[in-house]
Amino acid sequence: MVSREEDKYVVWPIYFDKSVSRLSGRKVSKKNAVDKPDIESISKAAKSLGLNPVLEKNVSYPSKHWKKEGRILIDKNDSKSKLLRQIANRL
C-alpha cells in the first residue's frame, strides 16, 4: 500500500478510459481519453515525462475489485490533475 509520505500519486487505467463516465472514474476529458488504456502504455507516457513510474500489476481499482488491471505510481512533481492531463496528451 502507498502511504502519503512516499511522494507518489496512484494512477489507475480507468482515469483515461473513454468508455467510462466521469462519475464512474474517468479523470481526463473525453477528447484526451483513449479506448482500453493499459498500464504499460500509461507507464511509457509517464516515463517520457520523467515521472519515474512504478507498475503494480496485480491490484484492482476499488469500485471494480474483480478486475485486476493494475496501477502506476508516479512522482508528485505537480498537481495530480495536471500530471494526468500531460499523460493523457502523450497517450
N, C-alpha and C positions, 0 to 999 in steps of 0.2 A: 504494500500500500504506500502511496505517496503522501508525505506529510507536507504541511505548508512551509516548513523550514527548508525544504530541499530546493527551492527556487526553480521549480518545474511546473509547467502547465500540462494538464491532461487534455489530449486531443483525440476525439473519437471520430471514426469514419462517418458516422451519421451526421456530423456537423456540415459535411459537404455533399450530402446525398440529395439530388434534385427531386427524387420521388417522395421525399419526406417533408412534411409541413414544418413551419417554424414552431408551432405548438408541440409537435412530436419530437423536436430535437435539432432540426437544421439551424445552423448559426450564421450562415453566409447567405447573401441574396441569391435568388433563383438563377439569375443570369451568370453568377460565378460558380454555381453548384455544378456537379458532374453526375453522370449516371454510374451507379455502382462503384463508389470510391473504395480503395483498398489501402491497407496500412503501408504497403510498400511504396506506392506512388506518393502518398502523403509524406512519408519519411524522406523520399528523394527530393520532394519540393522543399521540405523544411531544411534538409541538408544544404541545398543550393542557396538558402537564405542565411546559412551559418548558425542554425538554431540547435545544433548537436542533438538530433532526435535519438531517442531510445525506444525500441519497439518492445511491446509486451504482447505476445501473440495469443495467449490462452485466457483472455479476460473478456467480459461482456459488458455492454452498456447497461446500466442499471434497469431501465424500463424494458429491455429486451434480453433478459438474463439467460434465455435459452439459446441465444445466437452468439457464439464466441468469435467475434470479428477482430478482436484485439484493440489496442490503443497505442498512442505515441506520446511520449513525454518530451517536451521541448523546453528550452531555456526561457526564463522570464526576462526578456530583453525590453519589452514594451507591453502595452495593454494586450490582453488576450484577443479582443475583437480585432485590433489592428493586425496582429500576427495571423489570425485566421483569414482575414482578407488577403494578406500577402501570400499565404499558402494557396488559397483558392485561385488567385491570379496565376500562380505557377502551374496549377493543375490544368 
